[in-house]
Amino acid sequence: MNNLNHSLTSRLTIGSFDGLHIGHQTIIQQLVSNAHQANQLAIVLTFFPNPTVYFRKLKTPFYLTTNLEKEELLHQLGVDQTIILPFNQELAQTSAEDFITHIFKRFQFEEIYIGYDFRFGMNREGDAEKLERFGKKLGFSVKIQQPISLGDLSVSSSLIRTMVTAGSVENLFPYLQRWYSLLGEVVHGDGRGKKLGMPTANIAFEHQKLLPANGIYAARIHINKAVRPAAVSIGVRPTFYPTPRDRTVEAYILDWDQDIYGKLVDLEFVCRLRDEIKYNNVEELTRQVEKDIQMTRKIIENE
């Protein structure tokens, strides 16, 4: 815990903030607004790996937002500094009081903003009540964000993971105030799309990034400052590979003919079009892909 940056005056929040859904955004917006009005820094302390990943020793995809995606989204929300604490055995065994005392000494924050279910310290011993007690002792106040619901559902990262896993990307916008997305580098694939006259951008992703269910999606792709519709395939390409392979993300970018290998692109999933299907031959697949492209154009133009 010795790699924390120091600032004389600040307000901060602490949490995993995976997915940065509207509950998280409400906390961040209050933090940024109040800090900047007081001419203070708005600081976010978050963790990697996520404590859930660390304690459960998860190897399967979990993260709604990678560190890079999270930092970019927090920057867009006006956060001045994002600090990613390595969640390790030392941090896991630090008592709640020692942890918050250490953070306070480093940052001298006036206020801390937390969610209603915030837990911290060894064995999750710290909660909002304890934090307020520490605040009276050290000299900071605590702002607690109550849960936010949409309809009958309380907004949470676990709810969004369930929806992403099911491929229900078109239902996610109200929970995120943006489309679910993937930030990744365009890398070389097997070149099969180019041979078929439909060149695709193969987009790399971190192995623990949670991708939508296998299938075909209408999406928007951000390339530098350009935004284009893209028909996106997520899956294992069963028409060409009868035995299971690693998943790929391939985007056919409409109205685009520039070389973008090595570029960092942001892919926004707008609507799921269909399941991934094994076709009898390339001609069948090509006919269906042409329909997917037409549908993508229609959806994105009307979006």
C-alpha contacts under 8 A as a table, 3 or more apart, distances in Angstrom:
res1	aa1	res2	aa2	distance
1	M	4	L	6.66
1	M	85	L	7.38
1	M	91	L	7.51
4	L	83	I	7.28
4	L	106	R	7.24
5	N	83	I	7.96
5	N	106	R	7.37
5	N	107	F	7.89
6	H	106	R	5.52
6	H	107	F	5.56
7	S	10	S	6.69
7	S	41	L	7.81
7	S	106	R	7.43
7	S	107	F	5.45
7	S	108	Q	7.48
8	L	107	F	6.42
8	L	108	Q	6.30
9	T	40	Q	5.55
9	T	41	L	6.64
9	T	107	F	7.01
9	T	108	Q	6.20
9	T	109	F	6.03
9	T	110	E	7.39
10	S	35	A	6.75
10	S	40	Q	4.88
10	S	41	L	4.55
10	S	42	A	6.06
10	S	43	I	6.94
10	S	107	F	6.66
10	S	108	Q	6.86
10	S	109	F	4.77
10	S	110	E	6.45
10	S	111	E	7.86
11	R	31	L	6.74
11	R	35	A	5.80
11	R	40	Q	6.82
11	R	41	L	6.30
11	R	42	A	5.41
11	R	43	I	6.31
11	R	109	F	4.99
11	R	110	E	5.66
11	R	111	E	5.09
11	R	112	I	5.99
12	L	31	L	6.74
12	L	42	A	5.75
12	L	43	I	4.57
12	L	44	V	5.62
12	L	45	L	7.34
12	L	109	F	6.75
12	L	111	E	6.63
12	L	112	I	5.06
12	L	113	Y	6.35
13	T	27	I	7.88
13	T	28	I	7.63
13	T	31	L	7.36
13	T	43	I	6.59
13	T	44	V	5.14
13	T	45	L	6.20
13	T	112	I	5.34
13	T	113	Y	4.71
13	T	114	I	6.03
14	I	44	V	6.02
14	I	45	L	4.72
14	I	46	T	5.83
14	I	112	I	7.80
14	I	113	Y	7.29
14	I	114	I	6.59
15	G	44	V	7.96
15	G	45	L	6.56
15	G	46	T	5.19
15	G	47	F	7.29
15	G	114	I	7.46
15	G	118	F	7.42
16	S	46	T	5.18
16	S	47	F	5.84
16	S	50	N	6.40
16	S	51	P	8.00
17	F	20	L	5.27
17	F	21	H	7.91
17	F	24	H	6.22
17	F	46	T	7.17
18	D	21	H	7.92
18	D	63	Y	6.60
18	D	64	L	5.82
18	D	65	T	5.74
18	D	70	K	7.65
18	D	157	S	6.41
19	G	63	Y	7.60
19	G	64	L	4.78
19	G	65	T	5.18
19	G	70	K	7.63
19	G	157	S	6.24
19	G	160	I	7.94
19	G	176	L	7.70
20	L	23	G	7.62
20	L	24	H	5.27
20	L	25	Q	6.18
20	L	65	T	7.78
20	L	70	K	7.41
20	L	73	L	7.81
20	L	176	L	6.97
21	H	24	H	5.36
21	H	25	Q	6.12
21	H	155	V	7.52
21	H	156	S	7.36
21	H	157	S	7.21
21	H	175	Y	5.75
21	H	176	L	4.50
21	H	177	Q	7.55
22	I	25	Q	4.76
22	I	26	T	6.06
22	I	148	I	7.77
22	I	155	V	7.51
22	I	175	Y	5.78
22	I	176	L	5.55
22	I	177	Q	6.90
23	G	26	T	5.31
23	G	27	I	6.77
23	G	145	Q	7.95
23	G	147	P	6.93
23	G	148	I	5.86
23	G	155	V	6.68
23	G	156	S	7.57
24	H	27	I	5.31
24	H	28	I	6.29
24	H	115	G	7.86
25	Q	28	I	4.97
25	Q	29	Q	5.90
25	Q	77	L	7.91
26	T	29	Q	5.21
26	T	30	Q	6.27
26	T	145	Q	7.83
27	I	30	Q	5.34
27	I	31	L	6.18
27	I	113	Y	6.50
27	I	114	I	7.07
27	I	115	G	7.44
27	I	145	Q	6.47
28	I	31	L	5.00
28	I	32	V	6.06
28	I	77	L	7.24
28	I	79	V	7.65
29	Q	32	V	5.19
29	Q	33	S	5.98
29	Q	77	L	6.89
29	Q	78	G	7.97
30	Q	33	S	5.21
30	Q	34	N	6.00
31	L	34	N	5.47
31	L	35	A	5.90
31	L	42	A	6.23
31	L	113	Y	6.75
32	V	35	A	5.22
32	V	36	H	5.94
32	V	41	L	7.97
32	V	42	A	5.30
32	V	77	L	7.83
32	V	78	G	6.25
32	V	79	V	6.21
33	S	36	H	5.45
33	S	37	Q	6.12
34	N	37	Q	5.18
34	N	38	A	6.31
35	A	38	A	5.21
35	A	39	N	6.16
35	A	40	Q	4.76
35	A	41	L	5.88
35	A	42	A	5.56
36	H	39	N	4.73
36	H	40	Q	5.44
36	H	41	L	6.73
36	H	42	A	7.22
37	Q	40	Q	7.52
41	L	79	V	7.96
41	L	80	D	5.99
41	L	81	Q	7.59
42	A	78	G	7.92
42	A	79	V	5.35
42	A	80	D	5.31
42	A	81	Q	6.68
43	I	79	V	6.22
43	I	80	D	6.01
43	I	81	Q	4.90
43	I	82	T	5.93
43	I	83	I	7.60
44	V	79	V	7.15
44	V	81	Q	6.38
44	V	82	T	4.84
44	V	83	I	6.19
45	L	82	T	6.11
45	L	83	I	4.95
45	L	84	I	6.05
45	L	85	L	6.97
46	T	82	T	7.51
46	T	83	I	6.27
46	T	84	I	4.95
46	T	85	L	6.04
47	F	50	N	5.72
47	F	51	P	7.38
47	F	84	I	5.11
47	F	85	L	4.72
47	F	86	P	5.89
47	F	87	F	5.80
48	F	51	P	7.52
48	F	67	N	7.92
48	F	84	I	6.37
48	F	85	L	6.24
48	F	86	P	5.19
48	F	87	F	5.50
49	P	53	V	6.23
49	P	54	Y	6.05
49	P	86	P	6.73
49	P	87	F	5.71
50	N	53	V	5.21
50	N	54	Y	6.25
50	N	87	F	7.15
51	P	54	Y	4.88
51	P	55	F	6.05
51	P	87	F	6.66
52	T	55	F	5.41
52	T	56	R	5.92
52	T	57	K	7.96
52	T	58	L	7.90
53	V	56	R	5.41
53	V	57	K	5.47
53	V	58	L	4.93
53	V	59	K	7.78
53	V	62	F	7.78
54	Y	57	K	5.13
54	Y	58	L	6.98
54	Y	87	F	7.40
54	Y	88	N	7.65
55	F	58	L	7.97
58	L	62	F	7.96
59	K	208	Q	7.05
60	T	207	H	7.76
60	T	208	Q	5.95
61	P	207	H	6.36
61	P	208	Q	3.73
61	P	209	K	5.27
61	P	210	L	4.91
61	P	211	L	7.77
62	F	161	R	7.78
62	F	208	Q	5.50
62	F	209	K	5.97
62	F	210	L	5.27
63	Y	66	T	6.25
63	Y	208	Q	6.04
63	Y	209	K	4.85
63	Y	210	L	5.45
64	L	157	S	7.88
64	L	161	R	7.00
64	L	209	K	6.29
64	L	210	L	5.67
65	T	68	L	7.81
65	T	69	E	5.49
65	T	70	K	5.59
65	T	209	K	7.01
66	T	69	E	5.11
66	T	70	K	6.01
66	T	206	E	7.75
66	T	209	K	6.58
67	N	70	K	5.09
67	N	71	E	6.08
68	L	71	E	5.24
68	L	72	E	6.24
68	L	183	L	7.98
69	E	72	E	5.22
69	E	73	L	6.20
69	E	182	L	7.94
69	E	183	L	6.47
70	K	73	L	5.17
70	K	74	L	6.08
71	E	74	L	5.16
71	E	75	H	6.09
71	E	82	T	6.57
72	E	75	H	5.07
72	E	76	Q	6.31
73	L	76	Q	5.05
73	L	77	L	6.38
74	L	77	L	4.98
74	L	78	G	6.54
74	L	79	V	5.56
74	L	82	T	7.54
75	H	78	G	5.19
75	H	79	V	5.18
75	H	80	D	7.00
76	Q	79	V	7.44
79	V	82	T	7.09
86	P	91	L	7.92
87	F	90	E	7.94
87	F	91	L	5.91
87	F	92	A	6.91
88	N	91	L	5.42
88	N	92	A	6.07
89	Q	92	A	4.97
89	Q	93	Q	6.11
90	E	93	Q	5.34
90	E	94	T	6.37
91	L	94	T	5.16
91	L	121	G	7.87
91	L	122	M	7.94
92	A	121	G	6.82
92	A	122	M	5.51
92	A	123	N	7.72
93	Q	121	G	7.26
93	Q	122	M	4.92
93	Q	123	N	7.84
94	T	98	D	6.39
94	T	99	F	6.06
94	T	121	G	5.76
94	T	122	M	5.41
95	S	98	D	5.25
95	S	99	F	6.05
95	S	121	G	4.73
95	S	122	M	4.95
95	S	125	E	7.70
96	A	99	F	5.20
96	A	100	I	6.25
96	A	120	F	5.83
96	A	121	G	3.73
96	A	122	M	6.33
96	A	124	R	7.82
96	A	125	E	6.43
96	A	126	G	5.23
97	E	100	I	5.39
97	E	101	T	5.93
97	E	121	G	7.44
97	E	126	G	7.85
97	E	134	F	7.15
98	D	101	T	5.13
98	D	102	H	6.02
99	F	102	H	5.27
99	F	103	I	6.31
99	F	121	G	6.51
100	I	103	I	5.03
100	I	104	F	6.01
100	I	134	F	7.84
101	T	104	F	5.08
101	T	105	K	6.14
101	T	138	L	7.68
102	H	105	K	5.26
102	H	106	R	6.37
103	I	106	R	5.24
103	I	107	F	6.18
103	I	108	Q	7.96
104	F	107	F	5.23
104	F	108	Q	5.02
104	F	109	F	6.22
104	F	138	L	7.81
105	K	108	Q	5.62
109	F	112	I	7.15
109	F	140	F	6.68
110	E	139	G	7.34
110	E	140	F	4.86
110	E	141	S	6.49
111	E	140	F	5.33
111	E	141	S	4.78
111	E	142	V	5.73
111	E	143	K	7.17
112	I	140	F	7.31
112	I	141	S	6.43
112	I	142	V	5.07
112	I	143	K	6.19
113	Y	142	V	6.01
113	Y	143	K	4.72
113	Y	144	I	6.04
113	Y	145	Q	7.47
114	I	118	F	6.16
114	I	128	A	7.87
114	I	142	V	7.49
114	I	143	K	6.28
114	I	144	I	5.12
114	I	145	Q	6.14
115	G	118	F	5.28
115	G	144	I	5.60
115	G	145	Q	4.73
115	G	146	Q	6.52
115	G	147	P	7.57
116	Y	128	A	7.25
116	Y	144	I	5.78
116	Y	145	Q	5.53
116	Y	146	Q	5.22
116	Y	147	P	6.61
117	D	127	D	7.54
117	D	128	A	7.84
118	F	127	D	6.01
118	F	128	A	6.67
119	R	124	R	5.25
119	R	125	E	6.93
119	R	126	G	5.33
119	R	127	D	4.87
119	R	128	A	7.53
120	F	123	N	7.94
120	F	124	R	4.94
120	F	125	E	6.36
120	F	126	G	4.79
120	F	127	D	6.62
121	G	124	R	5.19
121	G	125	E	5.71
121	G	126	G	5.65
122	M	125	E	5.99
122	M	126	G	7.99
124	R	127	D	7.66
126	G	129	E	7.95
126	G	130	K	5.76
126	G	131	L	6.80
127	D	130	K	5.38
127	D	131	L	6.13
128	A	131	L	4.98
128	A	132	E	6.19
128	A	142	V	7.98
128	A	144	I	7.56
129	E	132	E	5.23
129	E	133	R	6.39
130	K	133	R	4.96
130	K	134	F	6.21
131	L	134	F	5.05
131	L	135	G	6.05
131	L	142	V	7.30
132	E	135	G	4.84
132	E	136	K	6.36
132	E	141	S	6.85
132	E	142	V	5.99
133	R	136	K	5.33
133	R	137	K	6.55
134	F	137	K	5.07
134	F	138	L	6.05
135	G	138	L	5.13
135	G	139	G	5.27
135	G	140	F	4.61
135	G	141	S	5.69
135	G	142	V	7.14
136	K	139	G	5.39
136	K	140	F	6.56
136	K	141	S	7.39
147	P	154	S	6.72
147	P	155	V	7.31
148	I	154	S	5.88
148	I	155	V	5.82
149	S	152	D	6.65
149	S	153	L	5.39
149	S	154	S	4.14
149	S	155	V	5.44
150	L	153	L	5.41
150	L	154	S	6.40
150	L	155	V	6.84
150	L	175	Y	7.83
155	V	159	L	6.79
155	V	160	I	7.87
155	V	175	Y	6.76
156	S	159	L	5.30
156	S	160	I	6.51
157	S	160	I	5.11
157	S	161	R	6.16
158	S	161	R	5.00
158	S	162	T	6.34
159	L	162	T	5.20
159	L	163	M	6.49
160	I	163	M	5.04
160	I	164	V	6.11
160	I	172	L	7.31
160	I	175	Y	7.79
161	R	164	V	5.10
161	R	165	T	6.01
161	R	210	L	7.61
162	T	165	T	5.23
162	T	166	A	6.31
163	M	166	A	5.14
163	M	167	G	6.30
163	M	168	S	5.27
163	M	169	V	7.07
163	M	171	N	7.91
163	M	172	L	7.47
164	V	167	G	4.99
164	V	168	S	5.87
164	V	169	V	6.18
164	V	210	L	7.46
164	V	211	L	6.91
164	V	212	P	4.89
164	V	213	A	7.00
165	T	168	S	7.72
165	T	210	L	7.42
165	T	211	L	7.03
165	T	212	P	5.27
165	T	213	A	5.32
166	A	212	P	6.80
166	A	213	A	5.65
167	G	212	P	4.73
167	G	213	A	4.63
167	G	214	N	7.61
167	G	272	R	6.72
168	S	171	N	5.75
168	S	172	L	7.13
168	S	212	P	7.77
168	S	271	C	7.75
168	S	272	R	6.98
169	V	172	L	5.36
169	V	173	F	7.81
169	V	179	W	7.47
169	V	180	Y	6.65
169	V	212	P	7.36
169	V	269	F	6.25
169	V	270	V	6.20
169	V	271	C	5.84
169	V	272	R	6.63
170	E	173	F	6.83
170	E	179	W	7.91
170	E	269	F	7.70
170	E	270	V	5.51
170	E	271	C	4.79
170	E	272	R	7.00
171	N	174	P	7.15
172	L	175	Y	5.44
172	L	176	L	6.31
172	L	178	R	7.88
172	L	179	W	6.68
172	L	180	Y	6.84
173	F	176	L	5.20
173	F	177	Q	5.08
173	F	178	R	5.14
173	F	179	W	5.31
173	F	180	Y	7.41
174	P	177	Q	5.34
174	P	178	R	7.63
176	L	179	W	6.98
176	L	180	Y	7.51
179	W	268	E	5.48
179	W	269	F	5.96
179	W	270	V	6.15
180	Y	268	E	5.75
180	Y	269	F	5.67
180	Y	270	V	7.68
181	S	266	D	6.67
181	S	267	L	5.26
181	S	268	E	4.28
181	S	269	F	5.94
182	L	205	F	7.55
182	L	266	D	5.69
182	L	267	L	5.07
182	L	268	E	6.64
183	L	205	F	7.58
183	L	264	L	6.91
183	L	265	V	5.75
183	L	266	D	4.41
183	L	267	L	6.29
184	G	203	I	5.76
184	G	204	A	5.33
184	G	205	F	5.66
184	G	264	L	5.44
184	G	265	V	5.62
184	G	266	D	6.56
185	E	203	I	5.61
185	E	204	A	5.41
185	E	205	F	7.68
185	E	261	Y	7.72
185	E	262	G	5.79
185	E	263	K	5.48
185	E	264	L	4.35
185	E	265	V	6.14
186	V	201	A	6.03
186	V	202	N	5.55
186	V	203	I	4.61
186	V	204	A	6.28
186	V	260	I	6.68
186	V	261	Y	5.08
186	V	262	G	5.24
186	V	263	K	5.60
186	V	264	L	6.45
186	V	265	V	7.11
187	V	201	A	7.27
187	V	202	N	5.50
187	V	203	I	6.00
187	V	204	A	6.39
187	V	261	Y	5.69
187	V	262	G	6.12
188	H	191	G	7.49
188	H	201	A	7.80
188	H	202	N	6.29
188	H	261	Y	7.09
189	G	192	R	7.93
189	G	201	A	7.91
189	G	202	N	5.72
191	G	194	K	5.45
191	G	195	K	6.60
191	G	199	P	7.44
192	R	195	K	5.18
192	R	196	L	6.46
192	R	199	P	7.71
193	G	196	L	5.08
193	G	197	G	6.34
193	G	198	M	4.85
193	G	199	P	4.49
193	G	200	T	5.75
194	K	197	G	5.03
194	K	198	M	5.24
194	K	199	P	3.94
194	K	200	T	6.97
195	K	198	M	7.34
195	K	199	P	7.53
196	L	199	P	7.50
196	L	286	T	7.84
198	M	252	Y	6.96
199	P	252	Y	6.45
200	T	250	E	5.78
200	T	251	A	5.15
200	T	252	Y	4.50
200	T	253	I	6.98
201	A	250	E	5.45
201	A	251	A	5.04
201	A	252	Y	6.43
201	A	253	I	7.58
201	A	260	I	7.95
201	A	261	Y	7.92
202	N	248	T	7.25
202	N	249	V	5.89
202	N	250	E	4.54
202	N	251	A	6.54
203	I	248	T	7.56
203	I	249	V	5.52
203	I	250	E	6.16
203	I	251	A	7.58
204	A	248	T	7.88
204	A	249	V	7.31
205	F	209	K	6.78
206	E	209	K	5.37
212	P	234	I	7.70
213	A	234	I	7.37
214	N	233	S	7.57
214	N	234	I	4.92
214	N	235	G	4.70
214	N	236	V	7.97
214	N	275	D	6.68
214	N	276	E	6.05
215	G	233	S	5.91
215	G	234	I	5.40
215	G	235	G	6.40
215	G	272	R	7.23
215	G	273	L	7.49
215	G	274	R	5.76
215	G	275	D	4.28
215	G	276	E	4.28
216	I	231	A	7.03
216	I	232	V	5.56
216	I	233	S	4.62
216	I	234	I	6.43
216	I	272	R	6.10
216	I	273	L	5.44
216	I	274	R	5.42
216	I	275	D	6.28
216	I	276	E	6.39
216	I	292	D	7.78
217	Y	231	A	5.87
217	Y	232	V	5.04
217	Y	233	S	6.46
217	Y	269	F	6.55
217	Y	270	V	7.17
217	Y	271	C	5.60
217	Y	272	R	4.40
217	Y	273	L	5.21
217	Y	274	R	7.32
217	Y	296	T	7.76
218	A	229	P	7.40
218	A	230	A	6.19
218	A	231	A	5.03
218	A	232	V	6.34
218	A	269	F	6.42
218	A	270	V	5.67
218	A	271	C	5.16
218	A	272	R	6.32
218	A	273	L	6.63
218	A	295	M	7.67
218	A	296	T	4.78
218	A	299	I	7.09
218	A	300	I	7.16
219	A	229	P	5.88
219	A	230	A	5.06
219	A	231	A	6.10
219	A	232	V	6.63
219	A	267	L	6.71
219	A	268	E	5.35
219	A	269	F	4.54
219	A	270	V	5.04
219	A	271	C	6.91
219	A	296	T	7.30
219	A	300	I	7.22
220	R	227	V	6.53
220	R	228	R	5.62
220	R	229	P	4.61
220	R	230	A	5.57
220	R	267	L	5.89
220	R	268	E	5.09
220	R	269	F	6.76
220	R	270	V	7.20
220	R	300	I	7.28
221	I	227	V	5.56
221	I	228	R	5.40
221	I	229	P	6.29
221	I	230	A	6.30
221	I	253	I	7.63
221	I	265	V	6.74
221	I	266	D	5.65
221	I	267	L	4.52
221	I	268	E	6.20
222	H	225	K	6.64
222	H	226	A	5.71
222	H	227	V	4.57
222	H	228	R	6.74
222	H	265	V	5.60
222	H	266	D	5.03
222	H	267	L	6.45
223	I	226	A	5.14
223	I	227	V	6.29
223	I	263	K	7.63
223	I	264	L	7.33
223	I	265	V	5.24
223	I	266	D	7.06
224	N	265	V	7.35
228	R	253	I	6.62
228	R	254	L	6.43
228	R	255	D	7.41
228	R	256	W	7.85
229	P	253	I	6.14
229	P	254	L	5.59
229	P	296	T	6.91
229	P	297	R	6.41
229	P	300	I	6.13
230	A	251	A	5.80
230	A	252	Y	5.33
230	A	253	I	4.35
230	A	254	L	5.70
230	A	293	I	7.73
230	A	296	T	6.88
230	A	297	R	7.99
231	A	251	A	5.67
231	A	252	Y	5.17
231	A	253	I	6.65
231	A	254	L	7.77
231	A	292	D	6.68
231	A	293	I	5.78
231	A	296	T	5.93
232	V	249	V	6.92
232	V	250	E	5.57
232	V	251	A	4.31
232	V	252	Y	6.25
233	S	248	T	7.73
233	S	249	V	5.79
233	S	250	E	5.23
233	S	251	A	6.44
233	S	276	E	7.75
234	I	247	R	6.72
234	I	248	T	5.69
234	I	249	V	4.70
234	I	250	E	6.64
234	I	276	E	7.78
235	G	246	D	7.91
235	G	247	R	4.78
235	G	248	T	5.56
235	G	249	V	6.95
235	G	276	E	6.84
236	V	241	Y	7.55
236	V	244	P	6.51
236	V	245	R	5.51
236	V	246	D	6.17
236	V	247	R	4.90
236	V	248	T	6.40
237	R	240	F	5.88
237	R	241	Y	6.12
237	R	276	E	7.79
237	R	278	K	7.62
238	P	241	Y	4.94
238	P	242	P	5.53
238	P	243	T	7.58
238	P	244	P	7.62
238	P	277	I	7.03
238	P	278	K	5.08
238	P	279	Y	7.92
239	T	242	P	6.92
239	T	277	I	7.48
239	T	278	K	4.57
239	T	279	Y	5.36
239	T	280	N	7.16
239	T	281	N	7.29
239	T	282	V	7.73
239	T	285	L	7.98
241	Y	244	P	7.08
241	Y	245	R	7.46
253	I	256	W	5.88
254	L	293	I	7.75
254	L	297	R	7.77
260	I	263	K	5.38
269	F	272	R	7.81
270	V	300	I	7.81
271	C	299	I	7.97
273	L	292	D	7.36
279	Y	282	V	7.24
279	Y	284	E	6.24
279	Y	285	L	5.89
280	N	284	E	6.83
281	N	284	E	5.62
281	N	285	L	6.65
282	V	285	L	5.05
282	V	286	T	6.04
283	E	286	T	5.09
283	E	287	R	6.26
284	E	287	R	5.31
284	E	288	Q	6.39
285	L	288	Q	5.19
285	L	289	V	6.13
286	T	289	V	5.04
286	T	290	E	6.24
287	R	290	E	5.26
287	R	291	K	6.58
288	Q	291	K	5.07
288	Q	292	D	6.23
289	V	292	D	4.82
289	V	293	I	6.17
290	E	293	I	5.12
290	E	294	Q	6.36
291	K	294	Q	5.11
291	K	295	M	6.16
292	D	295	M	5.11
292	D	296	T	6.02
293	I	296	T	5.01
293	I	297	R	6.22
294	Q	297	R	5.22
294	Q	298	K	6.37
295	M	298	K	5.13
295	M	299	I	6.15
296	T	299	I	5.17
296	T	300	I	6.02
297	R	300	I	5.42
297	R	301	E	5.94
298	K	301	E	5.36
298	K	302	N	6.25
299	I	302	N	5.27
299	I	303	E	5.91
300	I	303	E	4.90
